[in-house]
């Protein structure tokens, strides 16, 4: 059954609504709360608004863990792969620290900041441990999601991914790497500068979360909006449709993405 969409006038309004949902869940959590997070553009207004919610509600972040969904991998010099240097502009770890953790910590204020285990990222050496760690902590309470504009990847799960996939190392197809040129201007528009591998949570990892919120913003996400608006189950040709299989799924879109989807259908 297709999801019931929630359409907002602009990215700021969408971000405010998404942040309010996250804050509601965090406020209601009795103890620990795992928040699954993407890097990149789609959740930017949500993270900004969440900091405002944390400050306004005087939320305590001691029980919050930010669970990042993926990261780029680069050669480790010994024939293997390691996560991208955290100093790199496109590092997921850098994004998480600068765009999520630090702003929320500042908004929370003294005595209400994060605990010692605040940020998780998958390890390419033992990716399967990520799923076990999440399960041991009680599972992800809410997963924020975003869809690739050109191929529907979610996290770094490429088209053709199994709905039962778990956290793993993947080769990034040209379509995914092309999408990420827009996400990270630091690549300078050079496809060869985008790493060829990533470590990513699996689609089953996402589907097992207690709740999931797909964020679709801007006219360049018209195809993503169209595919997600009409999805009635998981379609491996557009991995972001896994949101339909989640226990409590939500689909938030801005007007620009919906208008672009409508224009596509009319042509």
Number of C-alpha atoms within 10 A of each C-alpha: 9 12 16 12 15 13 18 20 11 15 22 16 16 25 26 20 19 24 23 18 16 23 20 13 16 23 17 10 14 9 10 17 23 24 23 24 21 23 25 17 16 23 25 17 18 26 22 18 23 25 22 20 21 26 17 11 12 14 19 20 24 19 19 20 22 23 22 24 26 29 27 25 24 17 14 11 8 6 6 11 18 18 23 21 15 14 11 12 15 23 19 24 24 18 19 22 15 12 17 21 22 15 17 25 20 14 21 24 15 9 10 17 21 20 13 9 11 16 19 18 20 25 20 24 14 11 18 17 15 22 19 13 13 16 14 9 13 14 20 24 19 23 29 23 24 26 26 27 23 18 21 29 27 28 26 31 33 23 19 12 17 17 20 11 14 19 27 23 26 17 15 20 16 14 16 23 22 20 17 21 17 15 15 16 12 14 17 11 14 12 15 11 12 23 17 18 21 24 28 27 28 25 27 18 22 29 22 17 23 16 21 27 21 26 22 31 29 20 18 16 25 24 24 27 31 19 18 28 18 13 19 15 15 18 20 18 14 24 25 28 28 25 28 23 19 20 13 14 20 21 20 19 25 24 19 22 24 25 15 20 22 15 13 12 10 7 5
